[in-house]
Amino acid sequence: MIENNLDGSNPNVIPDFQIRGTASMPSTNELTSSFVGSPNMPTFIMDGFEVTAEKVFDLDPMRIESMTILKDAAATAIYGSRASNDLTDYDLLNATEKLQLGKAAGYFDPFGTIDQTEARERDYNYRLGLVQQGYNTYWLDKPLEVAIGHKHTLSVEGGEKAMRYSLDLTYENVPGVMKESGRQRMGMGTMLLYRFKNLTFRNNMTYDNVKSTNSPYGSFREYATLNPYYPYQDENGNYLKELETNSDILGRKSVINPLYNTTLNVIDETSYSEFANNFGIDWYINADLRLKGNFAIRHKKKRRYCIQTGGSYRFRQLFR
């Protein structure tokens, strides 16, 4: 699983898997479409049928009996060329250090027109005043919370040598460390296996319903870029819309306060339901020869429910 420092513990981001080195091919839209995602993603085969990485991500680990990794020639011979792919510590500067770094880097040095030089001097003095007033926000803890998830599985199985059956029910609730984010999953599955002489019939049916909720606090990466000396509340304790206004003289855009987004009726949810039925027949002709046939039906319905008001962070980012 590839480490993702930008999305971190977001339960609604499907991770990238990589068995070995990356493929030496461009990641174009055509290739991405052909490979159902990143060209470097491995091909996932579950019970003899290809499934998506999202299906593997939502799979109950208790239902896994065994796992096999095929690489190079073995994978290519069976599944074709598509199968050939086989903790970060943040140390942010405090308000004084950040202002000193900007000054040492020449951000406030006099250059350009007289108006620009005077504007930079006023800008520095304004920020210095904020630092002297004690503004020193640690932005990384603003959108985070301690999250505890839980998962419940109920399984029933039985039968004899000629016939086996099983039924399992699953409920999973995974809250994200970003406040008000999470992923809920309900699923059920049945398995029926019947043996008659040298024939084996098997049928696997699954149904999953997944709902993911994105945090109104936005993305964690946005908070890592904010200056610690920004005031984010007014005198009444209300969140400011902007942390810094735009400056035409300096060519600087305004800095939007991502915390203001939490005061609006912002909704960003995605849900999907998926039904899959896999039927297979194995004919054991002799000890060294087996004929195998598979038939699969899969239906997936996905919905996106997103409401962004005119003052929301994402809406204003789109139309800056």
C-alpha positions in Angstrom: 0.0 0.0 0.0 1.5 3.3 -1.1 2.0 5.9 1.6 -0.2 9.0 1.1 0.8 12.0 3.1 -1.7 14.3 1.5 -4.9 12.4 2.3 -3.5 10.6 5.4 -6.2 8.8 7.4 -9.2 9.8 5.3 -11.3 6.7 5.2 -13.0 7.8 2.0 -9.8 7.8 -0.1 -9.1 4.4 -1.7 -5.4 3.7 -1.3 -3.0 2.8 -4.1 -1.5 -0.7 -4.0 1.8 -1.6 -5.6 3.4 -5.0 -5.6 6.7 -4.0 -7.0 8.2 -1.1 -9.0 6.1 1.3 -11.1 5.3 0.5 -14.7 7.4 2.4 -17.3 4.4 3.9 -19.1 2.7 7.3 -19.1 -0.3 7.7 -16.9 -2.6 9.1 -19.6 -6.4 9.1 -19.5 -6.5 6.3 -22.0 -4.2 4.1 -19.9 -6.0 5.0 -16.7 -9.3 3.9 -18.3 -7.8 0.7 -19.6 -6.4 -0.3 -16.3 -9.4 0.8 -14.2 -7.4 3.3 -12.2 -3.7 3.8 -12.0 -1.6 1.7 -14.5 0.5 0.6 -11.5 -2.4 -0.9 -9.6 -2.3 -4.8 -9.4 -5.3 -6.8 -10.7 -7.4 -8.1 -7.9 -9.1 -11.5 -8.4 -11.5 -12.7 -5.7 -13.1 -16.1 -5.9 -11.9 -16.3 -9.6 -13.5 -13.0 -10.6 -11.8 -9.6 -11.1 -12.9 -6.9 -8.6 -12.0 -3.3 -8.0 -9.6 -1.9 -5.4 -12.6 -0.3 -3.7 -14.1 -3.8 -3.2 -10.9 -5.0 -1.6 -10.8 -1.9 0.6 -14.3 -2.6 1.9 -13.8 -6.3 2.2 -14.2 -7.9 5.7 -10.8 -9.4 6.5 -12.6 -12.2 8.5 -14.0 -13.5 5.1 -10.5 -14.0 3.6 -9.5 -17.7 3.7 -6.2 -17.3 1.8 -4.3 -14.8 -0.4 -1.9 -15.4 -3.2 0.3 -12.8 -4.9 1.3 -13.6 -8.5 4.1 -11.6 -10.2 5.8 -11.3 -13.5 5.4 -14.3 -15.8 3.0 -16.3 -13.6 0.5 -13.4 -13.4 0.9 -12.5 -17.1 0.4 -16.1 -18.2 -2.9 -16.3 -16.4 -4.4 -12.8 -16.5 -2.6 -11.1 -19.3 -0.4 -7.9 -19.5 -2.6 -6.0 -17.1 -1.4 -8.3 -14.3 2.3 -7.6 -14.7 2.3 -4.8 -12.1 2.9 -6.2 -9.3 4.3 7.9 9.4 5.0 11.4 8.5 6.1 13.9 11.2 5.1 17.5 10.7 7.2 20.1 12.4 5.7 23.5 11.6 7.3 26.9 12.4 5.7 29.0 15.0 4.5 32.5 14.3 7.8 34.2 15.1 9.9 31.7 13.1 7.6 31.9 10.1 7.8 35.7 10.0 11.6 35.6 10.4 11.8 33.1 7.6 9.8 35.3 5.3 11.9 38.3 6.0 15.2 36.3 5.5 13.9 35.0 2.2 13.4 38.5 1.0 9.6 38.4 0.9 9.4 41.9 2.4 12.4 43.4 0.8 11.9 46.8 -1.0 11.8 46.3 -4.8 9.4 47.3 -7.6 7.6 50.6 -7.6 7.4 52.9 -4.6 3.8 51.9 -3.9 4.9 48.2 -3.9 7.8 48.9 -1.6 5.6 50.8 0.8 2.9 48.1 0.6 5.5 45.4 1.6 6.7 47.5 4.6 3.1 47.9 5.8 2.5 44.2 5.2 5.5 43.2 7.4 4.6 45.7 10.1 1.0 44.3 10.2 2.2 40.7 10.5 4.8 41.7 13.1 2.0 43.4 15.1 0.0 40.2 15.0 3.0 38.2 16.3 3.6 40.7 19.1 -0.1 40.5 20.1 0.4 36.7 20.7 -1.2 35.2 17.6 0.4 31.8 17.2 -2.1 29.2 15.9 -1.2 25.6 15.6 -3.4 24.8 12.6 -2.9 21.1 12.4 -5.1 20.3 15.4 -8.0 22.4 14.3 -9.7 19.9 12.0 -8.6 16.7 13.9 -10.2 14.5 16.5 -9.6 11.2 18.1 -11.6 8.6 16.2 -12.7 5.1 17.3 -14.2 2.8 14.8 -16.0 -0.5 15.2 -16.9 -3.5 13.1 -19.4 -6.4 13.7 -19.6 -9.6 11.8 -22.1 -12.5 12.1 -21.4 -15.7 10.2 -23.3 -19.0 9.9 -22.0 -22.0 8.0 -22.7 -25.7 7.7 -23.3 -28.7 5.5 -21.5 -31.9 4.7 -19.0 -33.2 2.1 -21.5 -33.0 -0.8 -22.9 -29.6 0.1 -21.6 -26.6 2.0 -23.3 -23.3 2.7 -22.6 -20.1 4.6 -24.2 -16.7 5.4 -22.5 -13.7 6.8 -23.6 -10.2 7.8 -21.3 -7.2 8.4 -21.6 -3.7 9.8 -18.6 -1.4 9.9 -18.3 2.2 11.1 -15.0 3.9 10.5 -14.9 7.6 11.5 -12.1 9.7 10.1 -9.6 11.7 12.1 -10.9 14.7 10.2 -13.9 16.0 12.2 -17.3 14.8 10.9 -15.9 12.5 8.3 -16.4 8.7 8.1 -17.3 5.6 6.2 -20.2 3.2 7.0 -20.6 -0.1 5.4 -23.3 -2.8 5.6 -22.9 -6.0 3.8 -24.2 -9.6 3.4 -22.9 -12.6 1.6 -24.0 -16.1 0.9 -22.0 -19.1 -0.4 -23.4 -22.4 -1.7 -21.1 -25.3 -2.8 -22.4 -28.6 -4.2 -20.3 -31.6 -5.3 -21.7 -34.3 -7.6 -19.3 -37.0 -8.7 -16.4 -35.2 -10.5 -18.3 -31.9 -10.8 -18.3 -29.0 -8.3 -20.8 -26.2 -8.4 -20.3 -23.0 -6.4 -22.2 -19.8 -6.1 -21.2 -16.7 -4.2 -23.6 -13.8 -3.8 -22.7 -10.5 -2.1 -24.5 -7.2 -1.4 -22.8 -4.1 0.0 -24.1 -0.7 0.9 -21.5 2.0 1.6 -21.9 5.6 2.6 -18.9 7.9 2.9 -19.0 11.4 4.4 -16.3 14.0 3.7 -15.4 16.5 6.4 -16.7 20.1 6.2 -13.3 21.1 7.5 -11.8 20.5 4.1 -8.5 18.8 3.4 -5.8 18.4 6.0 -3.2 19.7 3.5 -4.8 23.2 3.5 -4.1 23.7 7.2 -0.4 22.8 6.8 0.1 25.8 4.5 -1.5 28.5 6.7 0.6 31.1 8.6 0.4 30.7 12.4 0.0 34.4 12.9 -3.3 34.6 11.1 -6.3 35.6 13.3 -9.1 33.2 12.4 -11.8 34.6 14.8 -13.4 38.0 15.3 -13.8 39.7 18.7 -17.1 37.7 19.2 -15.5 34.3 18.6 -17.0 33.9 15.1 -14.9 32.4 12.3 -13.6 35.0 9.8 -14.3 34.4 6.1 -10.8 35.4 5.1 -7.5 35.1 6.9 -5.9 37.6 4.6 -7.3 40.0 2.0 -6.1 40.3 -1.5 -3.6 43.0 -2.5 -3.7 44.2 -6.1 -0.4 46.2 -5.6 1.4 43.0 -4.4 -0.4 40.7 -6.8 -1.6 38.6 -3.8 -4.8 36.7 -3.6 -6.9 36.5 -0.5 -6.4 33.6 1.9 -9.7 31.8 2.7 -10.3 30.5 6.2 -11.2 26.8 5.9 -12.8 26.8 9.4 -15.5 29.2 8.1 -16.8 26.3 6.0 -18.0 24.5 9.2 -20.6 27.3 9.9 -22.4 26.7 6.6 -24.8 23.9 5.6 -22.2 22.1 3.6 -22.9 18.4 2.6 -20.5 16.2 0.8 -21.6 12.5 0.8 -21.1 9.6 -1.5 -22.9 6.3 -1.3 -23.1 3.1 -3.4 -24.8 -0.2 -3.4 -23.4 -3.2 -5.2 -24.8 -6.6 -6.0 -22.6 -9.4 -7.3 -23.3 -13.0 -8.0 -20.5 -15.3 -9.1 -21.2 -18.8 -10.4 -18.6 -21.4 -11.2 -18.3 -25.0 -12.3 -15.2 -27.2 -11.9 -15.0 -30.5 -13.9 -12.3 -32.7 -12.6 -11.6 -34.9 -15.6 -8.8 -36.7 -14.0 -6.1 -36.1 -11.4 -4.1 -33.9 -13.8 -6.8 -32.2 -15.8 -9.5 -29.8 -14.7 -12.0 -27.8 -16.8 -13.2 -24.6 -15.1 -16.0 -22.2 -16.1 -17.1 -19.0 -14.4 -20.1 -16.7 -14.9 -20.6 -13.4 -13.1 -23.3 -10.7 -12.7 -22.5 -7.4 -11.1 -24.5 -4.3 -10.6 -23.3 -1.1 -8.9 -25.2 2.1 -8.3 -23.3 5.1 -7.1 -24.7 8.5 -5.8 -23.0 11.7 -5.0 -24.8 14.3 -2.8 -22.9 17.6 -2.6 -24.2 21.0 -1.5 -21.7 23.9 -1.5 -23.1 27.4 -0.7 -21.7 30.5 -2.2 -19.6 31.3 0.9 -18.1 27.8 1.3 -14.4 27.1 1.0 -14.6 24.9 -2.0 -17.0 27.1 -3.9 -14.8 30.2 -3.3 -11.7 28.2 -4.4 -13.3 27.4 -7.7 -14.2 31.0 -8.5 -11.2 32.9 -7.1 
